Amino acid sequence: MILYKEKKYVCLLDFAMEFIRGKWKAVILCHLYKEPKRFLELQRVTKGISQKVLNEKLKELESDEIITKIVYAEIPPKVEYHLTEKGKELTKIIKEFENWAVKYYPYLENDCK
């Protein structure tokens, strides 16, 4: 049993999956893979996510040091989300899952490019 931040995990795989668990985290990371994005850009490409949920997931990913939020001193304020080095490594693994899906289910639509 692994204990981290007052939460129990069955094994290291269970622990590692926590960083992308749920419907939206992996999708957000896929969209940040090639370039940083602003909040509204992320909301637009992550179809079906509410502002509230997107904000929550971004905060969780930032807290886990998977992404970083950069606020530029401009008016109006400009905020971008970038993958950290840890996030880039994690996203490479997620992309391998995506490649597996493309290989075995090539006829499905793919919006996460």
C-alpha positions in Angstrom: 0.0 0.0 0.0 1.3 3.5 -0.9 0.3 6.6 1.0 0.6 10.0 -0.7 -1.1 13.2 0.3 -3.4 11.3 2.7 -4.6 9.0 -0.1 -3.9 5.3 -0.4 -2.9 3.6 -3.6 -2.7 -0.2 -4.3 0.6 0.0 -6.2 2.8 2.4 -8.1 0.7 2.0 -11.3 -2.4 3.0 -9.3 -0.4 6.0 -8.0 0.9 7.0 -11.4 -2.6 6.8 -13.0 -3.9 9.3 -10.4 -2.2 12.1 -12.4 -4.4 11.4 -15.5 -7.4 9.7 -13.8 -10.8 10.9 -14.9 -12.3 12.1 -18.1 -10.4 15.3 -18.8 -6.8 15.4 -17.5 -5.3 13.2 -20.3 -7.3 15.2 -22.9 -6.0 18.5 -21.6 -2.4 17.2 -21.6 -2.8 16.0 -25.2 -4.0 19.5 -26.3 -0.9 21.0 -24.6 1.5 18.6 -26.1 2.6 20.6 -29.1 2.2 24.1 -27.8 1.0 26.2 -24.8 -2.6 27.2 -24.8 -4.7 29.9 -23.2 -7.8 29.0 -21.1 -10.4 29.7 -23.8 -8.4 27.9 -26.4 -8.3 24.8 -24.1 -12.0 25.1 -23.5 -12.7 25.3 -27.2 -10.6 22.3 -28.2 -11.7 20.2 -25.2 -15.3 19.9 -26.3 -17.8 19.3 -23.6 -15.9 20.5 -20.6 -17.4 23.3 -18.5 -15.3 26.3 -17.4 -15.6 25.1 -13.8 -14.3 21.6 -14.5 -11.5 22.9 -16.8 -10.4 25.3 -14.1 -10.4 22.5 -11.4 -8.5 20.2 -13.6 -5.9 22.8 -14.6 -5.4 23.6 -10.9 -4.9 19.9 -10.1 -2.4 19.5 -12.9 -0.6 22.6 -11.8 -0.6 21.4 -8.1 0.9 18.1 -9.3 3.6 20.1 -11.3 2.4 18.6 -14.6 1.6 22.0 -16.1 2.6 25.5 -15.2 0.5 28.6 -15.5 2.3 31.7 -16.9 0.6 35.1 -16.3 1.9 37.9 -18.5 1.8 41.4 -17.3 -0.5 42.8 -20.0 -3.9 44.5 -20.1 -6.0 42.5 -20.5 -4.1 39.8 -18.6 -2.8 37.0 -20.7 -2.5 33.5 -19.2 -1.0 30.5 -20.8 -0.7 26.9 -19.7 2.5 25.0 -20.5 3.7 21.4 -19.9 6.5 21.1 -17.4 9.3 18.6 -18.0 7.4 16.1 -15.8 4.3 16.9 -17.9 6.1 16.3 -21.2 7.3 12.9 -20.1 3.8 12.0 -18.9 2.2 13.2 -22.1 4.6 11.1 -24.2 3.2 8.0 -22.4 -0.4 9.2 -23.0 0.5 9.6 -26.7 1.6 6.0 -26.8 -1.9 5.0 -25.6 -3.3 7.2 -28.4 -1.0 5.5 -30.9 -2.3 2.1 -29.7 -5.9 3.3 -30.3 -5.0 4.5 -33.8 -3.3 1.2 -34.6 -6.2 -1.0 -33.5 -9.1 1.4 -34.1 -8.0 3.4 -37.1 -11.6 4.0 -38.3 -12.5 6.1 -35.2 -12.4 9.9 -35.3 -9.4 11.5 -33.7 -9.7 15.1 -32.5 -6.7 15.1 -30.2 -3.9 15.9 -32.6 
